[in-house]
Amino acid sequence: MKVILAHNYYQQPGGEDQVFADERRLLQGAGHEVHSFTLHNDAVRSYSRIQLARATLWNRDAAAELGRLVGSVRADVVHFHNTFPLMSPAAYGAARAAGAAVVQTLHNYRLLCPGANFFRDGRTCEACLSKRFAWPGVVHACYRGSRAATAVAAAMLAVHRIRGTWRQDVDAYIALTQFARDKLIAGGLPPERIFVKPNFVDPAPQPGDGSGGYAVFVGRLSAEKGVANLLAAWRRLGGTVPLKIVGDGPLADQVRAAADSDRSLEWLGSQSLEKVQQLLGGAAFLVCASACYEGLPKTIVEAYASGTPVLAPRLGAMAEVVDHGRTGLHFEPGDPASLAAQANSLAGDASRRQSMRREARAEFEARYTASQNYNSLMNIYRCAAAPPADARPAVAKPAREEAPCC
């Protein structure tokens, strides 16, 4: 199969970039002819505000360039990861017009929320979910803290909802969890085209033994990742549970100050993937403190690959992915007392942690390996490329069976 992987890189590297690279390597390793079509948001600096707004709504140049690439390589499928803001939804139609099927992985909630994460003022927010024009997001400046920038994002969503882009120009969507799929359906996307396929880890590390005796947090140091709640919970623990914090971001100064005043906290900054896997293998458990719904935190999958249980809020995708009492524990969202109590409980019960370690690794092997992901991806590509009479409906199976059959 000839596949073009399309991605608009963010200015700050993240999990989507890693998934894009992982899937390219997965497809190439299976013998497929893989081409990349990428843009980078560093180029935004060269755009005027009007030019950027136009590109966000409909980038003719990028669409034409992609169309030429599809034609020259005779691509069967164009698989998009991110189109915002420079590639724009115009690329979908260009790919289809040139003869390729179109697949879009939805790593976040950008098609329903200008801020992409259903998060505002420290809590989840669905005010724009059912709106034709996401005016609440504009009022609250949900994208980059700017009403003007949010208005452009909201206009893009409104224009393409009215035009029918999401229904006409995309053959298959990939949601990372059943929770995300349900939200996308509630927001108006066609359910028969939404498949559930999680992220994966490859190569899989050997399971760790958790002998380090510490908890670990891995992620961007920002409000939506629950950093304030995490620090408040550890103040309650009074130094009884060591915590290593990996990552950087706008709340780095708060994390640094907390680590300076509490010997049980250690801020390690950004680390390589190899170092993160080493830390996860030695950790007693991973703390995922997110205050937003999340797509599917890759750190949870990486923790499971290492056999490390996960402490996560009973919220969004995390409530689905973490099986309370088996692969980890849930705490109440936004409640530092609940987080502290569950962390203390897990840290103090070595026997329970060992049982969870076995179950976490078993969960990885059952759902998140490269071979399973490849089979799911090929099924989705086949459904996307099939003639309409054969491809509809693409019936999604229950949440724990990620590969629907078309």
Secondary structure in CASP SS format (residue, H / E / C, confidence):
PFRMAT SS
TARGET T0000
AUTHOR 0000-0000-0000
METHOD secondary structure of the structure
MODEL  1
M C 1.00
K E 1.00
V E 1.00
I E 1.00
L E 1.00
A E 1.00
H E 1.00
N E 1.00
Y E 1.00
Y C 1.00
Q C 1.00
Q C 1.00
P C 1.00
G C 1.00
G H 1.00
E H 1.00
D H 1.00
Q H 1.00
V H 1.00
F H 1.00
A H 1.00
D H 1.00
E H 1.00
R H 1.00
R H 1.00
L H 1.00
L H 1.00
Q H 1.00
G H 1.00
A C 1.00
G C 1.00
H C 1.00
E E 1.00
V E 1.00
H E 1.00
S E 1.00
F E 1.00
T E 1.00
L E 1.00
H E 1.00
N H 1.00
D H 1.00
A H 1.00
V H 1.00
R H 1.00
S H 1.00
Y C 1.00
S C 1.00
R H 1.00
I H 1.00
Q H 1.00
L H 1.00
A H 1.00
R H 1.00
A H 1.00
T H 1.00
L H 1.00
W C 1.00
N C 1.00
R H 1.00
D H 1.00
A H 1.00
A H 1.00
A H 1.00
E H 1.00
L H 1.00
G H 1.00
R H 1.00
L H 1.00
V H 1.00
G H 1.00
S H 1.00
V H 1.00
R C 1.00
A C 1.00
D C 1.00
V E 1.00
V E 1.00
H E 1.00
F E 1.00
H C 1.00
N C 1.00
T C 1.00
F C 1.00
P C 1.00
L C 1.00
M C 1.00
S C 1.00
P C 1.00
A H 1.00
A H 1.00
Y H 1.00
G H 1.00
A H 1.00
A H 1.00
R H 1.00
A H 1.00
A C 1.00
G C 1.00
A C 1.00
A E 1.00
V E 1.00
V E 1.00
Q E 1.00
T E 1.00
L E 1.00
H C 1.00
N C 1.00
Y C 1.00
R C 1.00
L C 1.00
L C 1.00
C C 1.00
P C 1.00
G C 1.00
A C 1.00
N C 1.00
F C 1.00
F E 1.00
R E 1.00
D C 1.00
G C 1.00
R E 1.00
T E 1.00
C C 1.00
E C 1.00
A C 1.00
C C 1.00
L C 1.00
S C 1.00
K C 1.00
R C 1.00
F C 1.00
A C 1.00
W H 1.00
P H 1.00
G H 1.00
V H 1.00
V H 1.00
H C 1.00
A C 1.00
C C 1.00
Y C 1.00
R C 1.00
G C 1.00
S C 1.00
R H 1.00
A H 1.00
A H 1.00
T H 1.00
A H 1.00
V H 1.00
A H 1.00
A H 1.00
A H 1.00
M H 1.00
L H 1.00
A H 1.00
V H 1.00
H H 1.00
R H 1.00
I H 1.00
R H 1.00
G C 1.00
T H 1.00
W H 1.00
R H 1.00
Q H 1.00
D C 1.00
V C 1.00
D C 1.00
A E 1.00
Y E 1.00
I E 1.00
A E 1.00
L C 1.00
T C 1.00
Q H 1.00
F H 1.00
A H 1.00
R H 1.00
D H 1.00
K H 1.00
L H 1.00
I H 1.00
A H 1.00
G C 1.00
G C 1.00
L C 1.00
P C 1.00
P H 1.00
E H 1.00
R H 1.00
I E 1.00
F E 1.00
V E 1.00
K C 1.00
P C 1.00
N C 1.00
F C 1.00
V C 1.00
D C 1.00
P C 1.00
A C 1.00
P C 1.00
Q C 1.00
P C 1.00
G C 1.00
D C 1.00
G C 1.00
S C 1.00
G C 1.00
G C 1.00
Y C 1.00
A E 1.00
V E 1.00
F E 1.00
V E 1.00
G C 1.00
R C 1.00
L C 1.00
S C 1.00
A H 1.00
E H 1.00
K H 1.00
G C 1.00
V H 1.00
A H 1.00
N H 1.00
L H 1.00
L H 1.00
A H 1.00
A H 1.00
W H 1.00
R H 1.00
R H 1.00
L H 1.00
G C 1.00
G C 1.00
T C 1.00
V C 1.00
P C 1.00
L E 1.00
K E 1.00
I E 1.00
V E 1.00
G C 1.00
D C 1.00
G C 1.00
P C 1.00
L C 1.00
A H 1.00
D H 1.00
Q H 1.00
V H 1.00
R H 1.00
A H 1.00
A H 1.00
A H 1.00
D H 1.00
S H 1.00
D C 1.00
R C 1.00
S C 1.00
L E 1.00
E E 1.00
W E 1.00
L E 1.00
G E 1.00
S C 1.00
Q C 1.00
S C 1.00
L H 1.00
E H 1.00
K H 1.00
V H 1.00
Q H 1.00
Q H 1.00
L H 1.00
L H 1.00
G H 1.00
G H 1.00
A C 1.00
A C 1.00
F E 1.00
L E 1.00
V E 1.00
C C 1.00
A C 1.00
S C 1.00
A C 1.00
C C 1.00
Y C 1.00
E C 1.00
G C 1.00
L C 1.00
P C 1.00
K H 1.00
T H 1.00
I H 1.00
V H 1.00
E H 1.00
A H 1.00
Y H 1.00
A H 1.00
S C 1.00
G C 1.00
T C 1.00
P C 1.00
V E 1.00
L E 1.00
A E 1.00
P E 1.00
R C 1.00
L C 1.00
G H 1.00
A H 1.00
M H 1.00
A H 1.00
E H 1.00
V H 1.00
V C 1.00
D C 1.00
H E 1.00
G C 1.00
R C 1.00
T C 1.00
G E 1.00
L E 1.00
H E 1.00
F E 1.00
E C 1.00
P C 1.00
G C 1.00
D C 1.00
P H 1.00
A H 1.00
S H 1.00
L H 1.00
A H 1.00
A H 1.00
Q H 1.00
A H 1.00
N H 1.00
S H 1.00
L H 1.00
A H 1.00
G C 1.00
D C 1.00
A H 1.00
S H 1.00
R H 1.00
R H 1.00
Q H 1.00
S H 1.00
M H 1.00
R H 1.00
R H 1.00
E H 1.00
A H 1.00
R H 1.00
A H 1.00
E H 1.00
F H 1.00
E H 1.00
A H 1.00
R H 1.00
Y C 1.00
T C 1.00
A H 1.00
S H 1.00
Q H 1.00
N H 1.00
Y H 1.00
N H 1.00
S H 1.00
L H 1.00
M H 1.00
N H 1.00
I H 1.00
Y H 1.00
R H 1.00
C H 1.00
A H 1.00
A H 1.00
A C 1.00
P C 1.00
P H 1.00
A H 1.00
D H 1.00
A H 1.00
R C 1.00
P C 1.00
A C 1.00
V E 1.00
A C 1.00
K C 1.00
P C 1.00
A C 1.00
R C 1.00
E C 1.00
E C 1.00
A C 1.00
P C 1.00
C E 1.00
C C 1.00
END
